Amino acid sequence: MYKLKLDKDIRCPLEYGLDIFGGKWKSRIICVLAEKEVLRYSALRKQMTNITDAVLAMTLKELIIDGIIQRQQFDEIPPRVEYCLSDKGKSVVPILQSICKWSGAYHIEDSEHILSQCQKCDYNFKSM
């Protein structure tokens, strides 16, 4: 099992939350899985833009350790692995939508380059 090299030094609940879903890739992965529900690695990779395999693999491992994502491996040939949000991961989605709504009020988005998951979000960027 994957183990982090350094223990996390978290001293308040906000730091814990930001560690769980903060950063460039974690929130995007959570949003993709919230929309698609279940994806294999290659399909998840296609949904992400400009992420390397190493970063995607590391981020997935961190999200699995934190209990946000579930990884299911099937004993088949060729091997098949699927990723989906856990109940804990699903509980993060409304928080990310609230952050998105707040950000949309203060950040003008280039609608040509917006992620497909963001276009389907409850917050409508075009209303600004």
N, CA, C and O atoms as CSV, one atom per row, in Angstrom:
chain,resi,resn,atom,element,x,y,z
A,1,MET,N,N,0.839,-1.186,0.000
A,1,MET,CA,C,0.000,0.000,0.000
A,1,MET,C,C,0.881,1.246,0.000
A,1,MET,O,O,1.940,1.268,0.626
A,2,TYR,N,N,0.447,2.247,-0.686
A,2,TYR,CA,C,1.167,3.514,-0.795
A,2,TYR,C,C,1.205,4.210,0.558
A,2,TYR,O,O,0.188,4.270,1.248
A,3,LYS,N,N,2.358,4.735,0.947
A,3,LYS,CA,C,2.504,5.477,2.193
A,3,LYS,C,C,3.254,6.766,1.896
A,3,LYS,O,O,4.263,6.767,1.191
A,4,LEU,N,N,2.744,7.863,2.447
A,4,LEU,CA,C,3.394,9.150,2.251
A,4,LEU,C,C,4.760,9.156,2.926
A,4,LEU,O,O,4.941,8.531,3.971
A,5,LYS,N,N,5.712,9.853,2.339
A,5,LYS,CA,C,7.065,9.912,2.893
A,5,LYS,C,C,7.109,10.743,4.168
A,5,LYS,O,O,7.858,10.418,5.089
A,6,LEU,N,N,6.327,11.799,4.236
A,6,LEU,CA,C,6.285,12.673,5.400
A,6,LEU,C,C,4.893,12.655,6.011
A,6,LEU,O,O,3.890,12.643,5.298
A,7,ASP,N,N,4.843,12.654,7.332
A,7,ASP,CA,C,3.552,12.759,8.004
A,7,ASP,C,C,3.013,14.168,7.814
A,7,ASP,O,O,3.773,15.137,7.789
A,8,LYS,N,N,1.704,14.272,7.680
A,8,LYS,CA,C,1.078,15.572,7.517
A,8,LYS,C,C,0.995,16.261,8.875
A,8,LYS,O,O,0.624,15.639,9.870
A,9,ASP,N,N,1.339,17.538,8.914
A,9,ASP,CA,C,1.274,18.322,10.142
A,9,ASP,C,C,0.042,19.219,10.068
A,9,ASP,O,O,0.142,20.397,9.726
A,10,ILE,N,N,-1.107,18.657,10.389
A,10,ILE,CA,C,-2.368,19.384,10.285
A,10,ILE,C,C,-2.785,19.811,11.682
A,10,ILE,O,O,-2.886,18.990,12.594
A,11,ARG,N,N,-3.026,21.110,11.837
A,11,ARG,CA,C,-3.314,21.644,13.157
A,11,ARG,C,C,-4.717,22.213,13.296
A,11,ARG,O,O,-5.110,22.604,14.395
A,12,CYS,N,N,-5.481,22.269,12.216
A,12,CYS,CA,C,-6.867,22.736,12.334
A,12,CYS,C,C,-7.710,22.092,11.230
A,12,CYS,O,O,-7.173,21.621,10.228
A,13,PRO,N,N,-9.033,22.075,11.419
A,13,PRO,CA,C,-9.913,21.438,10.429
A,13,PRO,C,C,-9.816,22.048,9.033
A,13,PRO,O,O,-9.942,21.329,8.042
A,14,LEU,N,N,-9.596,23.355,8.937
A,14,LEU,CA,C,-9.481,23.986,7.625
A,14,LEU,C,C,-8.280,23.439,6.869
A,14,LEU,O,O,-8.370,23.166,5.672
A,15,GLU,N,N,-7.151,23.278,7.563
A,15,GLU,CA,C,-5.965,22.706,6.926
A,15,GLU,C,C,-6.250,21.290,6.437
A,15,GLU,O,O,-5.803,20.897,5.359
A,16,TYR,N,N,-6.991,20.529,7.229
A,16,TYR,CA,C,-7.355,19.167,6.824
A,16,TYR,C,C,-8.172,19.201,5.533
A,16,TYR,O,O,-7.882,18.465,4.590
A,17,GLY,N,N,-9.186,20.050,5.495
A,17,GLY,CA,C,-10.026,20.136,4.302
A,17,GLY,C,C,-9.250,20.557,3.071
A,17,GLY,O,O,-9.413,19.978,1.997
A,18,LEU,N,N,-8.409,21.560,3.224
A,18,LEU,CA,C,-7.618,22.025,2.085
A,18,LEU,C,C,-6.607,20.978,1.637
A,18,LEU,O,O,-6.286,20.886,0.452
A,19,ASP,N,N,-6.108,20.192,2.578
A,19,ASP,CA,C,-5.196,19.112,2.221
A,19,ASP,C,C,-5.930,18.023,1.436
A,19,ASP,O,O,-5.376,17.443,0.503
A,20,ILE,N,N,-7.161,17.754,1.815
A,20,ILE,CA,C,-7.944,16.694,1.179
A,20,ILE,C,C,-8.341,17.061,-0.246
A,20,ILE,O,O,-8.145,16.263,-1.163
A,21,PHE,N,N,-8.899,18.265,-0.449
A,21,PHE,CA,C,-9.411,18.591,-1.788
A,21,PHE,C,C,-8.774,19.819,-2.403
A,21,PHE,O,O,-9.222,20.286,-3.451
A,22,GLY,N,N,-7.743,20.350,-1.780
A,22,GLY,CA,C,-7.067,21.524,-2.316
A,22,GLY,C,C,-6.068,21.150,-3.403
A,22,GLY,O,O,-5.852,19.975,-3.701
A,23,GLY,N,N,-5.482,22.152,-3.969
A,23,GLY,CA,C,-4.486,21.929,-5.014
A,23,GLY,C,C,-5.112,21.897,-6.393
A,23,GLY,O,O,-6.332,21.953,-6.552
A,24,LYS,N,N,-4.259,21.807,-7.365
A,24,LYS,CA,C,-4.694,21.890,-8.761
A,24,LYS,C,C,-5.467,20.663,-9.221
A,24,LYS,O,O,-6.453,20.805,-9.944
A,25,TRP,N,N,-5.055,19.468,-8.827
A,25,TRP,CA,C,-5.589,18.259,-9.443
A,25,TRP,C,C,-6.653,17.543,-8.626
A,25,TRP,O,O,-7.553,16.933,-9.203
A,26,LYS,N,N,-6.580,17.599,-7.311
A,26,LYS,CA,C,-7.516,16.830,-6.492
A,26,LYS,C,C,-8.964,17.243,-6.741
A,26,LYS,O,O,-9.829,16.390,-6.936
A,27,SER,N,N,-9.225,18.538,-6.734
A,27,SER,CA,C,-10.594,18.992,-6.950
A,27,SER,C,C,-11.081,18.639,-8.357
A,27,SER,O,O,-12.254,18.315,-8.543
A,28,ARG,N,N,-10.195,18.699,-9.337
A,28,ARG,CA,C,-10.592,18.338,-10.711
A,28,ARG,C,C,-10.941,16.857,-10.807
A,28,ARG,O,O,-11.927,16.487,-11.444
A,29,ILE,N,N,-10.139,16.019,-10.179
A,29,ILE,CA,C,-10.418,14.579,-10.200
A,29,ILE,C,C,-11.746,14.293,-9.512
A,29,ILE,O,O,-12.550,13.503,-10.005
A,30,ILE,N,N,-11.971,14.935,-8.377
A,30,ILE,CA,C,-13.234,14.744,-7.657
A,30,ILE,C,C,-14.410,15.175,-8.526
A,30,ILE,O,O,-15.424,14.479,-8.582
A,31,CYS,N,N,-14.288,16.299,-9.195
A,31,CYS,CA,C,-15.389,16.785,-10.043
A,31,CYS,C,C,-15.635,15.865,-11.240
A,31,CYS,O,O,-16.783,15.622,-11.610
A,32,VAL,N,N,-14.572,15.361,-11.836
A,32,VAL,CA,C,-14.726,14.433,-12.968
A,32,VAL,C,C,-15.444,13.169,-12.507
A,32,VAL,O,O,-16.371,12.703,-13.169
A,33,LEU,N,N,-15.021,12.615,-11.377
A,33,LEU,CA,C,-15.656,11.394,-10.881
A,33,LEU,C,C,-17.079,11.662,-10.392
A,33,LEU,O,O,-17.927,10.772,-10.448
A,34,ALA,N,N,-17.348,12.867,-9.918
A,34,ALA,CA,C,-18.717,13.208,-9.515
A,34,ALA,C,C,-19.639,13.201,-10.725
A,34,ALA,O,O,-20.793,12.781,-10.637
A,35,GLU,N,N,-19.123,13.668,-11.852
A,35,GLU,CA,C,-19.939,13.706,-13.072
A,35,GLU,C,C,-20.055,12.322,-13.715
A,35,GLU,O,O,-21.152,11.895,-14.077
A,36,LYS,N,N,-18.936,11.630,-13.856
A,36,LYS,CA,C,-18.905,10.367,-14.599
A,36,LYS,C,C,-19.222,9.144,-13.740
A,36,LYS,O,O,-19.551,8.088,-14.280
A,37,GLU,N,N,-19.131,9.264,-12.426
A,37,GLU,CA,C,-19.396,8.232,-11.423
A,37,GLU,C,C,-18.318,7.159,-11.351
A,37,GLU,O,O,-17.690,7.014,-10.302
A,38,VAL,N,N,-18.078,6.409,-12.407
A,38,VAL,CA,C,-17.061,5.351,-12.395
A,38,VAL,C,C,-16.227,5.479,-13.668
A,38,VAL,O,O,-16.757,5.573,-14.775
A,39,LEU,N,N,-14.898,5.479,-13.475
A,39,LEU,CA,C,-14.003,5.578,-14.629
A,39,LEU,C,C,-12.797,4.679,-14.443
A,39,LEU,O,O,-12.305,4.486,-13.331
A,40,ARG,N,N,-12.337,4.140,-15.543
A,40,ARG,CA,C,-11.050,3.448,-15.553
A,40,ARG,C,C,-9.958,4.508,-15.661
A,40,ARG,O,O,-10.215,5.656,-16.025
A,41,TYR,N,N,-8.740,4.098,-15.336
A,41,TYR,CA,C,-7.621,5.038,-15.320
A,41,TYR,C,C,-7.491,5.781,-16.650
A,41,TYR,O,O,-7.364,7.006,-16.668
A,42,SER,N,N,-7.521,5.053,-17.748
A,42,SER,CA,C,-7.324,5.685,-19.062
A,42,SER,C,C,-8.437,6.682,-19.378
A,42,SER,O,O,-8.174,7.730,-19.969
A,43,ALA,N,N,-9.659,6.377,-18.999
A,43,ALA,CA,C,-10.771,7.304,-19.234
A,43,ALA,C,C,-10.638,8.539,-18.352
A,43,ALA,O,O,-10.926,9.655,-18.786
A,44,LEU,N,N,-10.204,8.337,-17.121
A,44,LEU,CA,C,-9.979,9.465,-16.217
A,44,LEU,C,C,-8.861,10.346,-16.749
A,44,LEU,O,O,-8.954,11.573,-16.699
A,45,ARG,N,N,-7.822,9.736,-17.249
A,45,ARG,CA,C,-6.679,10.467,-17.830
A,45,ARG,C,C,-7.131,11.327,-19.006
A,45,ARG,O,O,-6.669,12.457,-19.159
A,46,LYS,N,N,-8.021,10.808,-19.827
A,46,LYS,CA,C,-8.516,11.569,-20.983
A,46,LYS,C,C,-9.363,12.764,-20.554
A,46,LYS,O,O,-9.383,13.791,-21.233
A,47,GLN,N,N,-10.063,12.631,-19.426
A,47,GLN,CA,C,-10.902,13.725,-18.935
A,47,GLN,C,C,-10.086,14.873,-18.346
A,47,GLN,O,O,-10.541,16.016,-18.313
A,48,MET,N,N,-8.883,14.558,-17.883
A,48,MET,CA,C,-8.013,15.567,-17.290
A,48,MET,C,C,-7.188,16.208,-18.403
A,48,MET,O,O,-6.854,15.554,-19.391
A,49,THR,N,N,-6.867,17.466,-18.241
A,49,THR,CA,C,-6.042,18.127,-19.246
A,49,THR,C,C,-4.692,18.480,-18.636
A,49,THR,O,O,-4.618,18.982,-17.515
A,50,ASN,N,N,-3.645,18.216,-19.373
A,50,ASN,CA,C,-2.277,18.592,-18.999
A,50,ASN,C,C,-1.784,17.971,-17.697
A,50,ASN,O,O,-1.021,18.609,-16.973
A,51,ILE,N,N,-2.192,16.764,-17.382
A,51,ILE,CA,C,-1.684,16.083,-16.196
A,51,ILE,C,C,-0.804,14.927,-16.655
A,51,ILE,O,O,-1.140,14.219,-17.604
A,52,THR,N,N,0.306,14.744,-15.986
A,52,THR,CA,C,1.180,13.627,-16.340
A,52,THR,C,C,0.690,12.360,-15.655
A,52,THR,O,O,-0.050,12.419,-14.673
A,53,ASP,N,N,1.104,11.226,-16.176
A,53,ASP,CA,C,0.718,9.954,-15.561
A,53,ASP,C,C,1.230,9.852,-14.128
A,53,ASP,O,O,0.533,9.340,-13.252
A,54,ALA,N,N,2.437,10.335,-13.892
A,54,ALA,CA,C,3.013,10.259,-12.544
A,54,ALA,C,C,2.200,11.086,-11.546
A,54,ALA,O,O,1.939,10.639,-10.429
A,55,VAL,N,N,1.805,12.287,-11.952
A,55,VAL,CA,C,1.031,13.153,-11.061
A,55,VAL,C,C,-0.368,12.572,-10.846
A,55,VAL,O,O,-0.879,12.593,-9.727
A,56,LEU,N,N,-0.987,12.058,-11.900
A,56,LEU,CA,C,-2.313,11.460,-11.759
A,56,LEU,C,C,-2.256,10.256,-10.825
A,56,LEU,O,O,-3.098,10.120,-9.938
A,57,ALA,N,N,-1.284,9.396,-11.015
A,57,ALA,CA,C,-1.158,8.205,-10.163
A,57,ALA,C,C,-0.935,8.595,-8.704
A,57,ALA,O,O,-1.557,8.026,-7.807
A,58,MET,N,N,-0.050,9.564,-8.464
A,58,MET,CA,C,0.232,9.999,-7.098
A,58,MET,C,C,-1.007,10.637,-6.455
A,58,MET,O,O,-1.306,10.376,-5.290
A,59,THR,N,N,-1.718,11.465,-7.210
A,59,THR,CA,C,-2.899,12.133,-6.686
A,59,THR,C,C,-3.995,11.125,-6.378
A,59,THR,O,O,-4.663,11.232,-5.350
A,60,LEU,N,N,-4.186,10.150,-7.257
A,60,LEU,CA,C,-5.177,9.104,-6.988
A,60,LEU,C,C,-4.825,8.340,-5.716
A,60,LEU,O,O,-5.706,8.041,-4.910
A,61,LYS,N,N,-3.552,8.023,-5.532
A,61,LYS,CA,C,-3.125,7.309,-4.323
A,61,LYS,C,C,-3.432,8.120,-3.075
A,61,LYS,O,O,-3.904,7.575,-2.077
A,62,GLU,N,N,-3.166,9.423,-3.126
A,62,GLU,CA,C,-3.443,10.285,-1.980
A,62,GLU,C,C,-4.942,10.335,-1.690
A,62,GLU,O,O,-5.353,10.273,-0.531
A,63,LEU,N,N,-5.753,10.445,-2.729
A,63,LEU,CA,C,-7.202,10.495,-2.542
A,63,LEU,C,C,-7.739,9.163,-2.018
A,63,LEU,O,O,-8.705,9.145,-1.254
A,64,ILE,N,N,-7.134,8.072,-2.412
A,64,ILE,CA,C,-7.520,6.752,-1.895
A,64,ILE,C,C,-7.168,6.652,-0.414
A,64,ILE,O,O,-7.984,6.202,0.390
A,65,ILE,N,N,-5.958,7.068,-0.053
A,65,ILE,CA,C,-5.527,7.033,1.350
A,65,ILE,C,C,-6.451,7.888,2.213
A,65,ILE,O,O,-6.780,7.506,3.336
A,66,ASP,N,N,-6.869,9.043,1.695
A,66,ASP,CA,C,-7.738,9.945,2.449
A,66,ASP,C,C,-9.200,9.498,2.451
A,66,ASP,O,O,-10.041,10.131,3.090
A,67,GLY,N,N,-9.504,8.416,1.744
A,67,GLY,CA,C,-10.863,7.886,1.741
A,67,GLY,C,C,-11.834,8.626,0.841
A,67,GLY,O,O,-13.046,8.481,0.996
A,68,ILE,N,N,-11.331,9.413,-0.091
A,68,ILE,CA,C,-12.181,10.181,-1.002
A,68,ILE,C,C,-12.558,9.348,-2.221
A,68,ILE,O,O,-13.674,9.453,-2.731
A,69,ILE,N,N,-11.645,8.537,-2.676
A,69,ILE,CA,C,-11.849,7.710,-3.867
A,69,ILE,C,C,-11.725,6.241,-3.484
A,69,ILE,O,O,-10.935,5.865,-2.618
A,70,GLN,N,N,-12.527,5.426,-4.152
A,70,GLN,CA,C,-12.416,3.980,-4.003
A,70,GLN,C,C,-11.836,3.415,-5.298
A,70,GLN,O,O,-12.197,3.825,-6.401
A,71,ARG,N,N,-10.938,2.474,-5.126
A,71,ARG,CA,C,-10.308,1.799,-6.262
A,71,ARG,C,C,-10.757,0.356,-6.229
A,71,ARG,O,O,-10.582,-0.339,-5.228
A,72,GLN,N,N,-11.341,-0.093,-7.336
A,72,GLN,CA,C,-11.781,-1.485,-7.409
A,72,GLN,C,C,-11.013,-2.182,-8.527
A,72,GLN,O,O,-11.036,-1.761,-9.684
A,73,GLN,N,N,-10.335,-3.257,-8.146
A,73,GLN,CA,C,-9.565,-4.038,-9.109
A,73,GLN,C,C,-10.295,-5.340,-9.373
A,73,GLN,O,O,-10.709,-6.031,-8.442
A,74,PHE,N,N,-10.450,-5.669,-10.635
A,74,PHE,CA,C,-11.133,-6.880,-11.045
A,74,PHE,C,C,-10.095,-7.916,-11.469
A,74,PHE,O,O,-9.134,-7.602,-12.170
A,75,ASP,N,N,-10.304,-9.128,-11.039
A,75,ASP,CA,C,-9.379,-10.214,-11.397
A,75,ASP,C,C,-9.737,-10.753,-12.774
A,75,ASP,O,O,-10.396,-11.783,-12.920
A,76,GLU,N,N,-9.284,-10.030,-13.758
A,76,GLU,CA,C,-9.546,-10.377,-15.155
A,76,GLU,C,C,-8.238,-10.264,-15.928
A,76,GLU,O,O,-7.261,-9.684,-15.455
A,77,ILE,N,N,-8.249,-10.817,-17.093
A,77,ILE,CA,C,-7.121,-10.644,-18.002
A,77,ILE,C,C,-7.676,-10.060,-19.288
A,77,ILE,O,O,-8.509,-10.706,-19.924
A,78,PRO,N,N,-7.262,-8.887,-19.698
A,78,PRO,CA,C,-6.302,-8.010,-19.028
A,78,PRO,C,C,-6.906,-7.406,-17.746
A,78,PRO,O,O,-8.127,-7.333,-17.607
A,79,PRO,N,N,-6.044,-6.977,-16.815
A,79,PRO,CA,C,-6.530,-6.406,-15.556
A,79,PRO,C,C,-7.391,-5.168,-15.789
A,79,PRO,O,O,-7.158,-4.392,-16.716
A,80,ARG,N,N,-8.370,-5.009,-14.942
A,80,ARG,CA,C,-9.265,-3.844,-15.039
A,80,ARG,C,C,-9.366,-3.208,-13.661
A,80,ARG,O,O,-9.594,-3.894,-12.665
A,81,VAL,N,N,-9.195,-1.888,-13.611
A,81,VAL,CA,C,-9.299,-1.123,-12.373
A,81,VAL,C,C,-10.250,0.036,-12.620
A,81,VAL,O,O,-10.161,0.719,-13.641
A,82,GLU,N,N,-11.157,0.251,-11.683
A,82,GLU,CA,C,-12.107,1.359,-11.790
A,82,GLU,C,C,-12.009,2.231,-10.547
A,82,GLU,O,O,-11.727,1.754,-9.448
A,83,TYR,N,N,-12.251,3.525,-10.752
A,83,TYR,CA,C,-12.224,4.503,-9.679
A,83,TYR,C,C,-13.588,5.162,-9.571
A,83,TYR,O,O,-14.240,5.443,-10.576
A,84,CYS,N,N,-14.010,5.405,-8.333
A,84,CYS,CA,C,-15.255,6.129,-8.090
A,84,CYS,C,C,-15.126,6.874,-6.766
A,84,CYS,O,O,-14.214,6.604,-5.984
A,85,LEU,N,N,-16.031,7.806,-6.517
A,85,LEU,CA,C,-16.033,8.528,-5.255
A,85,LEU,C,C,-16.624,7.654,-4.158
A,85,LEU,O,O,-17.592,6.928,-4.385
A,86,SER,N,N,-16.043,7.727,-2.983
A,86,SER,CA,C,-16.615,7.082,-1.806
A,86,SER,C,C,-17.726,7.995,-1.273
A,86,SER,O,O,-17.946,9.081,-1.810
A,87,ASP,N,N,-18.408,7.567,-0.246
A,87,ASP,CA,C,-19.417,8.433,0.376
A,87,ASP,C,C,-18.763,9.705,0.910
A,87,ASP,O,O,-19.325,10.796,0.805
A,88,LYS,N,N,-17.581,9.552,1.477
A,88,LYS,CA,C,-16.826,10.720,1.958
A,88,LYS,C,C,-16.500,11.645,0.788
A,88,LYS,O,O,-16.596,12.866,0.916
A,89,GLY,N,N,-16.120,11.074,-0.341
A,89,GLY,CA,C,-15.816,11.867,-1.531
A,89,GLY,C,C,-17.044,12.586,-2.070
A,89,GLY,O,O,-16.965,13.742,-2.486
A,90,LYS,N,N,-18.169,11.901,-2.060
A,90,LYS,CA,C,-19.419,12.534,-2.519
A,90,LYS,C,C,-19.813,13.695,-1.622
A,90,LYS,O,O,-20.415,14.662,-2.088
A,91,SER,N,N,-19.478,13.610,-0.333
A,91,SER,CA,C,-19.826,14.688,0.596
A,91,SER,C,C,-18.993,15.947,0.346
A,91,SER,O,O,-19.360,17.027,0.809
A,92,VAL,N,N,-17.889,15.824,-0.372
A,92,VAL,CA,C,-17.031,16.970,-0.690
A,92,VAL,C,C,-17.592,17.774,-1.863
A,92,VAL,O,O,-17.317,18.968,-1.976
A,93,VAL,N,N,-18.364,17.143,-2.728
A,93,VAL,CA,C,-18.845,17.793,-3.955
A,93,VAL,C,C,-19.613,19.090,-3.680
A,93,VAL,O,O,-19.334,20.091,-4.341
A,94,PRO,N,N,-20.571,19.127,-2.734
A,94,PRO,CA,C,-21.253,20.407,-2.475
A,94,PRO,C,C,-20.304,21.508,-1.990
A,94,PRO,O,O,-20.519,22.685,-2.280
A,95,ILE,N,N,-19.270,21.131,-1.263
A,95,ILE,CA,C,-18.278,22.112,-0.808
A,95,ILE,C,C,-17.549,22.698,-2.014
A,95,ILE,O,O,-17.368,23.912,-2.113
A,96,LEU,N,N,-17.135,21.824,-2.928
A,96,LEU,CA,C,-16.441,22.299,-4.130
A,96,LEU,C,C,-17.370,23.157,-4.987
A,96,LEU,O,O,-16.922,24.134,-5.587
A,97,GLN,N,N,-18.653,22.807,-5.053
A,97,GLN,CA,C,-19.607,23.624,-5.810
A,97,GLN,C,C,-19.761,25.003,-5.172
A,97,GLN,O,O,-19.884,26.002,-5.881
A,98,SER,N,N,-19.756,25.066,-3.842
A,98,SER,CA,C,-19.838,26.361,-3.158
A,98,SER,C,C,-18.601,27.200,-3.447
A,98,SER,O,O,-18.709,28.402,-3.688
A,99,ILE,N,N,-17.433,26.578,-3.424
A,99,ILE,CA,C,-16.194,27.298,-3.751
A,99,ILE,C,C,-16.245,27.785,-5.194
A,99,ILE,O,O,-15.835,28.905,-5.498
A,100,CYS,N,N,-16.752,26.933,-6.076
A,100,CYS,CA,C,-16.877,27.301,-7.489
A,100,CYS,C,C,-17.813,28.499,-7.655
A,100,CYS,O,O,-17.532,29.414,-8.428
A,101,LYS,N,N,-18.913,28.483,-6.930
A,101,LYS,CA,C,-19.883,29.576,-7.011
A,101,LYS,C,C,-19.245,30.874,-6.523
A,101,LYS,O,O,-19.392,31.918,-7.159
A,102,TRP,N,N,-18.543,30.810,-5.406
A,102,TRP,CA,C,-17.863,31.994,-4.876
A,102,TRP,C,C,-16.809,32.489,-5.869
A,102,TRP,O,O,-16.716,33.686,-6.140
A,103,SER,N,N,-16.015,31.558,-6.409
A,103,SER,CA,C,-14.961,31.924,-7.352
A,103,SER,C,C,-15.536,32.537,-8.617
A,103,SER,O,O,-14.970,33.480,-9.171
A,104,GLY,N,N,-16.660,32.003,-9.072
A,104,GLY,CA,C,-17.293,32.530,-10.276
A,104,GLY,C,C,-17.745,33.966,-10.129
A,104,GLY,O,O,-17.816,34.702,-11.113
A,105,ALA,N,N,-18.053,34.369,-8.905
A,105,ALA,CA,C,-18.478,35.743,-8.670
A,105,ALA,C,C,-17.321,36.730,-8.773
A,105,ALA,O,O,-17.533,37.916,-9.029
A,106,TYR,N,N,-16.096,36.243,-8.573
A,106,TYR,CA,C,-14.938,37.129,-8.546
A,106,TYR,C,C,-13.922,36.860,-9.647
A,106,TYR,O,O,-12.980,37.632,-9.826
A,107,HIS,N,N,-14.105,35.785,-10.375
A,107,HIS,CA,C,-13.138,35.422,-11.416
A,107,HIS,C,C,-13.869,35.289,-12.745
A,107,HIS,O,O,-14.804,34.499,-12.871
A,108,ILE,N,N,-13.440,36.061,-13.729
A,108,ILE,CA,C,-14.044,35.973,-15.056
A,108,ILE,C,C,-13.376,34.822,-15.785
A,108,ILE,O,O,-12.156,34.804,-15.944
A,109,GLU,N,N,-14.173,33.866,-16.227
A,109,GLU,CA,C,-13.660,32.642,-16.850
A,109,GLU,C,C,-13.713,32.764,-18.366
A,109,GLU,O,O,-14.683,33.273,-18.927
A,110,ASP,N,N,-12.683,32.301,-19.004
A,110,ASP,CA,C,-12.643,32.208,-20.454
A,110,ASP,C,C,-13.495,31.000,-20.837
A,110,ASP,O,O,-13.050,29.863,-20.679
A,111,SER,N,N,-14.698,31.222,-21.330
A,111,SER,CA,C,-15.640,30.128,-21.560
A,111,SER,C,C,-15.175,29.136,-22.622
A,111,SER,O,O,-15.680,28.015,-22.674
A,112,GLU,N,N,-14.228,29.525,-23.466
A,112,GLU,CA,C,-13.714,28.593,-24.469
A,112,GLU,C,C,-12.895,27.469,-23.840
A,112,GLU,O,O,-12.887,26.347,-24.345
A,113,HIS,N,N,-12.216,27.766,-22.753
A,113,HIS,CA,C,-11.287,26.817,-22.158
A,113,HIS,C,C,-11.789,26.223,-20.850
A,113,HIS,O,O,-11.028,25.566,-20.140
A,114,ILE,N,N,-13.033,26.438,-20.526
A,114,ILE,CA,C,-13.587,25.913,-19.284
A,114,ILE,C,C,-13.742,24.390,-19.399
A,114,ILE,O,O,-14.105,23.883,-20.460
A,115,LEU,N,N,-13.473,23.676,-18.330
A,115,LEU,CA,C,-13.590,22.217,-18.332
A,115,LEU,C,C,-15.041,21.806,-18.531
A,115,LEU,O,O,-15.954,22.510,-18.099
A,116,SER,N,N,-15.253,20.683,-19.176
A,116,SER,CA,C,-16.626,20.232,-19.442
A,116,SER,C,C,-17.393,20.016,-18.145
A,116,SER,O,O,-18.601,20.252,-18.105
A,117,GLN,N,N,-16.720,19.572,-17.081
A,117,GLN,CA,C,-17.395,19.365,-15.806
A,117,GLN,C,C,-17.901,20.699,-15.244
A,117,GLN,O,O,-18.966,20.757,-14.629
A,118,CYS,N,N,-17.132,21.762,-15.461
A,118,CYS,CA,C,-17.522,23.081,-14.967
A,118,CYS,C,C,-18.714,23.630,-15.749
A,118,CYS,O,O,-19.535,24.361,-15.196
A,119,GLN,N,N,-18.809,23.286,-17.010
A,119,GLN,CA,C,-19.931,23.761,-17.812
A,119,GLN,C,C,-21.244,23.177,-17.314
A,119,GLN,O,O,-22.302,23.779,-17.498
A,120,LYS,N,N,-21.184,22.005,-16.684
A,120,LYS,CA,C,-22.396,21.336,-16.199
A,120,LYS,C,C,-22.649,21.599,-14.719
A,120,LYS,O,O,-23.618,21.091,-14.156
A,121,CYS,N,N,-21.789,22.384,-14.090
A,121,CYS,CA,C,-21.901,22.670,-12.666
A,121,CYS,C,C,-23.182,23.459,-12.392
A,121,CYS,O,O,-23.712,24.131,-13.277
A,122,ASP,N,N,-23.666,23.369,-11.162
A,122,ASP,CA,C,-24.877,24.104,-10.777
A,122,ASP,C,C,-24.722,25.605,-10.948
A,122,ASP,O,O,-25.703,26.312,-11.178
A,123,TYR,N,N,-23.494,26.095,-10.835
A,123,TYR,CA,C,-23.256,27.524,-10.982
A,123,TYR,C,C,-23.123,27.863,-12.454
A,123,TYR,O,O,-22.331,27.241,-13.162
A,124,ASN,N,N,-23.872,28.821,-12.920
A,124,ASN,CA,C,-23.867,29.202,-14.328
A,124,ASN,C,C,-22.956,30.401,-14.536
A,124,ASN,O,O,-23.312,31.513,-14.145
A,125,PHE,N,N,-21.786,30.204,-15.145
A,125,PHE,CA,C,-20.830,31.271,-15.369
A,125,PHE,C,C,-21.386,32.350,-16.306
A,125,PHE,O,O,-21.007,33.518,-16.209
A,126,LYS,N,N,-22.259,31.965,-17.185
A,126,LYS,CA,C,-22.761,32.909,-18.182
A,126,LYS,C,C,-23.678,33.955,-17.566
A,126,LYS,O,O,-23.972,34.970,-18.199
A,127,SER,N,N,-24.137,33.718,-16.329
A,127,SER,CA,C,-25.060,34.678,-15.707
A,127,SER,C,C,-24.329,35.901,-15.165
A,127,SER,O,O,-24.968,36.864,-14.740
A,128,MET,N,N,-23.005,35.875,-15.174
A,128,MET,CA,C,-22.230,37.012,-14.640
A,128,MET,C,C,-22.228,38.148,-15.628
A,128,MET,O,O,-21.632,39.193,-15.366
